[in-house]
Amino acid sequence: MDDLSSLTRRQLDDARASAHGRSAHLFLQDGPLRQTVIALIEGAALDEHTTPPAASLQVLHGRVRLTGTGDERDLIAGQVVPVPHERHGLKAMQDSAVLLTAVTATKTMN
């Protein structure tokens, strides 16, 4: 079992040491379910990208801006939101860490 506080601290340290100012660690993978801690130092960003069929973003530390949705949103530690299905990006407004929970495939039930 992983401790989110420890993972957050470790990923923030790794992001600060990275030339790109970011770090990520996939710590849970169960079938189509993925959970990843992503850390970004202030000013670092994840460029716009598409999303899996279902995902949520929980801010574990700091403040981030969800971009590209036509409605940019600032999020702070403790907030959780669904990830938009449109192309979007993420920018750190201060050193930050988020928990991305994603379902990479869906199965239709008959």
C-alpha positions in Angstrom: 0.0 0.0 0.0 1.3 3.4 -1.0 1.2 6.5 1.3 0.0 9.5 -0.7 1.8 12.0 1.5 5.1 10.2 1.0 4.5 9.8 -2.8 3.7 13.5 -3.0 6.9 14.6 -1.2 9.0 12.2 -3.3 7.4 13.4 -6.6 7.9 17.0 -5.7 11.5 16.4 -4.9 11.9 14.6 -8.2 10.2 17.4 -10.1 12.5 20.0 -8.5 15.5 17.9 -9.6 14.2 17.5 -13.1 15.2 19.7 -16.0 11.6 19.8 -17.1 10.2 20.6 -13.7 7.9 17.7 -13.5 7.7 14.1 -12.3 5.1 11.3 -12.3 4.7 7.9 -10.7 2.0 5.4 -11.6 1.4 3.6 -8.3 -1.8 1.7 -8.9 -2.8 -0.3 -12.0 -5.8 -2.6 -11.8 -7.2 -3.5 -15.2 -8.3 -0.3 -16.8 -7.9 1.7 -13.6 -4.7 3.8 -13.2 -3.7 6.2 -10.4 -0.7 8.5 -10.8 0.8 11.2 -8.7 2.1 14.0 -10.9 4.3 16.8 -9.5 5.0 20.1 -11.3 7.2 22.9 -10.0 5.8 26.5 -10.3 5.5 27.4 -13.9 5.9 23.9 -15.3 3.0 22.5 -17.4 1.6 19.5 -19.1 0.8 20.5 -22.7 -2.7 20.0 -24.0 -3.6 16.4 -24.5 -6.7 14.2 -24.8 -8.2 12.3 -21.9 -9.1 8.6 -21.3 -12.8 7.7 -21.2 -13.1 8.7 -17.5 -10.7 10.5 -15.2 -10.6 12.8 -12.1 -7.9 15.1 -10.8 -7.4 15.8 -7.1 -4.9 18.4 -6.0 -2.8 17.0 -3.2 -0.4 20.0 -2.8 -0.2 23.6 -4.2 -2.3 25.3 -6.8 -2.8 24.3 -10.5 -4.6 25.7 -13.5 -6.6 23.4 -15.7 -6.3 24.9 -19.2 -7.7 24.5 -22.7 -11.3 23.8 -21.6 -12.6 27.1 -22.8 -13.1 27.7 -19.1 -9.7 27.8 -17.3 -10.0 26.7 -13.7 -7.7 27.3 -10.8 -7.7 24.4 -8.3 -6.1 24.2 -4.8 -5.1 21.4 -2.5 -8.1 19.3 -1.4 -10.2 20.0 -4.5 -11.2 17.2 -6.9 -12.7 17.6 -10.4 -13.6 15.4 -13.3 -11.1 15.8 -16.1 -12.7 17.4 -19.2 -13.2 15.2 -22.2 -11.9 18.0 -24.5 -8.2 18.6 -25.0 -6.7 20.2 -21.9 -3.5 21.0 -20.1 -2.3 21.6 -16.6 -0.1 24.4 -15.3 1.4 24.7 -11.8 0.8 28.1 -10.3 3.1 27.0 -7.4 4.9 23.8 -6.7 2.1 21.3 -6.9 1.2 17.6 -6.9 -2.0 16.0 -8.2 -3.6 12.6 -8.1 -4.8 11.6 -11.5 -7.3 8.7 -11.4 -8.1 7.4 -14.9 -10.1 4.6 -16.4 -8.4 3.7 -19.7 -11.2 1.6 -21.2 -14.9 1.1 -20.7 -17.0 -1.9 -21.3 -20.5 -1.6 -22.5 -23.0 -3.7 -20.5 -25.9 -5.3 -22.5 
